[in-house]
Structure formats: structure tokens, C-alpha cells
Amino acid sequence: MYAVYKQAHPPTGLEFSMYCNFFSNAERNLVVAGTSQLYVYRLNHDSETSTKNDRISEGKGHKEKLELVAAFSFFGNVMSMASVQLAGAKRDALLLSFKDAKLSVVEYDPGTPRPENSLPPLLEEPELRVGILRLAKQNKKISSTSTLETN
């Protein structure tokens, strides 16, 4: 019998955030990740209307607002996030790691509505996952001169 999982509501907490050129080199974006969601924001610089000259002259007329540009959901919890500039790329890519040694290189493609995963699933073999958890054994001996030797 198969189990069915449905997320009742999107995550409300955030675990990772960074500032990078996700959409283009011309604009910087704030990228935040919840457990299974990725949100991309743009920082908009707005100024008040010119009828309020006294507020503009005081410097209070300048406002900065966050605009949600894109939201993406994943099938798994994001364990870590980093930004990289790939060779020949016009924008930054995101390195997202998931549980069980899964790694994704996520890039934005203007031609598609979703980000592209440009890394094939290399680390999904069971023998590769076991290698991460395997601990090396060390033989330790105490000599007669009370020094610790490690082989």
C-alpha cells in the first residue's frame, strides 16, 4: 500500500537566506528558503510623490520595499544553501542540499517558469550514501614511555 503525503500549508519559518544575482547580473535578489519552499525577492527603491517636497528634502521620502518575485516548492527539506557563479553563466546558481546526500544546482532560466536543475543525480546510489556515514577505525596504542601512537 502506498502512503500519500500532502502539505497542508506552506512553511512559515525561514532557515536560510542570501543575497545573490539569481535572475540577472543587473539586479540583486534576496533568496530565502523554508523547509520545502524557496522564495526570491527583489528590493524596489520607491520615492514619494513630488507634492511632498518637505518630506523628500528631509530624506524621509525614500522607501525600499521587498517584492516577492517567485516562489518554488521542493519535494524534500532544504538542509543547506549556497550561491555560486558557474563558468560562462550570466547569473548566479544556487547549491541546495537535501537529506540523504542529494545535491541540486538550481539555475533560473527565463524561458521556463520553474528553475532548472543542472546537476544530474550523482549521489543517489545507496553505496555512495553509506560512505558518508562510515567512520574510519583508528588503532591506538600506548607505549611504555606513556606516549600515544596512532596508526
C-alpha positions as CSV (number, residue, x, y, z in Angstrom):
1,M,0.0,0.0,0.0
2,Y,1.3,3.5,-0.9
3,A,1.4,6.4,1.5
4,V,0.1,9.7,0.5
5,Y,1.6,13.0,1.7
6,K,0.1,16.4,1.2
7,Q,1.5,19.5,2.8
8,A,-1.4,21.3,4.4
9,H,0.1,24.8,4.3
10,P,3.5,26.2,3.2
11,P,6.2,26.6,5.9
12,T,6.0,29.8,7.9
13,G,9.6,29.8,9.2
14,L,12.8,30.5,7.3
15,E,16.1,28.7,7.7
16,F,18.4,30.1,5.1
17,S,18.9,33.4,3.3
18,M,21.3,35.0,1.0
19,Y,21.7,37.9,-1.4
20,C,22.7,37.0,-5.0
21,N,22.1,37.7,-8.7
22,F,19.5,34.9,-9.2
23,F,17.6,36.4,-12.1
24,S,20.3,38.5,-13.8
25,N,23.5,40.3,-13.2
26,A,21.7,43.6,-13.3
27,E,19.7,43.1,-10.2
28,R,20.4,41.5,-6.8
29,N,17.8,39.3,-5.2
30,L,17.1,38.2,-1.7
31,V,16.7,34.4,-1.7
32,V,15.2,32.7,1.4
33,A,14.4,29.1,2.0
34,G,12.0,27.5,4.4
35,T,11.8,23.8,4.9
36,S,10.5,22.9,1.4
37,Q,10.0,26.3,-0.1
38,L,12.3,28.8,-1.9
39,Y,11.3,32.5,-2.1
40,V,13.0,35.1,-4.3
41,Y,12.5,38.8,-3.5
42,R,13.5,42.0,-5.3
43,L,14.4,45.2,-3.5
44,N,12.4,48.1,-5.0
45,H,13.6,51.7,-4.4
46,D,10.5,53.9,-4.4
47,S,10.2,57.6,-3.7
48,E,7.2,59.6,-2.5
49,T,5.3,61.8,-4.9
50,S,6.8,65.2,-5.7
51,T,3.9,67.0,-3.9
52,K,5.5,66.2,-0.5
53,N,8.7,68.3,-1.1
54,D,9.3,68.8,2.6
55,R,9.5,65.1,3.3
56,I,11.7,64.5,0.4
57,S,14.1,67.2,1.4
58,E,14.3,65.7,4.9
59,G,15.3,62.3,3.4
60,K,12.1,60.6,4.5
61,G,10.6,60.3,1.1
62,H,12.8,57.3,0.0
63,K,11.2,53.9,0.6
64,E,12.6,50.5,0.0
65,K,10.1,47.6,-0.4
66,L,10.6,43.9,-0.8
67,E,8.6,42.4,-3.7
68,L,8.1,38.7,-4.0
69,V,9.1,37.7,-7.5
70,A,9.0,34.0,-7.4
71,A,8.2,31.1,-5.0
72,F,9.2,27.5,-5.7
73,S,8.4,24.3,-3.8
74,F,10.6,21.2,-3.4
75,F,9.9,17.6,-2.5
76,G,12.2,17.5,0.5
77,N,13.6,19.7,3.2
78,V,16.4,22.0,2.3
79,M,19.4,21.2,4.5
80,S,21.8,23.9,3.3
81,M,22.0,26.6,0.6
82,A,24.9,28.4,-1.1
83,S,25.3,30.7,-4.1
84,V,27.9,30.0,-6.9
85,Q,28.8,31.7,-10.2
86,L,29.2,29.0,-12.8
87,A,31.7,29.4,-15.7
88,G,30.0,31.2,-18.6
89,A,26.8,31.8,-16.7
90,K,25.0,35.2,-16.8
91,R,23.5,34.8,-13.3
92,D,24.2,33.0,-10.1
93,A,23.2,29.5,-9.4
94,L,22.1,28.0,-6.1
95,L,23.5,24.9,-4.5
96,L,20.8,23.2,-2.5
97,S,21.5,20.1,-0.4
98,F,18.8,17.8,0.8
99,K,18.7,14.8,3.1
100,D,20.5,11.5,2.1
101,A,23.4,13.2,0.2
102,K,21.2,14.8,-2.5
103,L,22.6,18.0,-4.1
104,S,21.0,20.2,-6.6
105,V,22.5,23.1,-8.7
106,V,19.5,25.3,-9.4
107,E,19.6,28.0,-12.1
108,Y,17.0,30.4,-13.3
109,D,16.0,30.1,-17.0
110,P,14.0,33.0,-18.4
111,G,12.3,30.7,-20.9
112,T,10.7,28.4,-18.3
113,P,8.5,29.2,-15.3
114,R,10.5,27.0,-13.0
115,P,14.2,26.9,-12.1
116,E,16.4,24.4,-13.9
117,N,18.3,21.6,-12.0
118,S,21.6,21.5,-13.9
119,L,23.2,18.7,-11.8
120,P,22.4,15.0,-12.6
121,P,21.6,12.9,-9.6
122,L,25.1,11.7,-8.9
123,L,24.9,10.9,-5.2
124,E,21.7,8.9,-5.1
125,E,23.2,5.5,-5.2
126,P,22.9,3.6,-1.9
127,E,26.6,2.7,-1.7
128,L,27.5,6.4,-2.0
129,R,25.1,7.4,0.8
130,V,26.6,4.7,3.1
131,G,30.1,6.1,2.5
132,I,29.1,9.3,4.2
133,L,28.1,7.6,7.4
134,R,31.0,5.1,7.5
135,L,33.6,6.0,10.2
136,A,37.3,5.1,9.8
137,K,38.7,3.0,12.6
138,Q,41.9,4.0,14.2
139,N,44.2,1.8,16.2
140,K,45.6,3.4,19.3
141,K,48.5,2.1,21.3
142,I,50.1,3.3,24.5
143,S,53.8,2.6,24.6
144,S,55.8,2.1,27.8
145,T,57.0,5.7,27.6
146,S,53.4,7.0,28.0
147,T,53.1,8.5,24.5
148,L,50.0,7.9,22.4
149,E,50.7,6.4,18.9
150,T,48.0,6.4,16.2
151,N,48.2,4.1,13.2
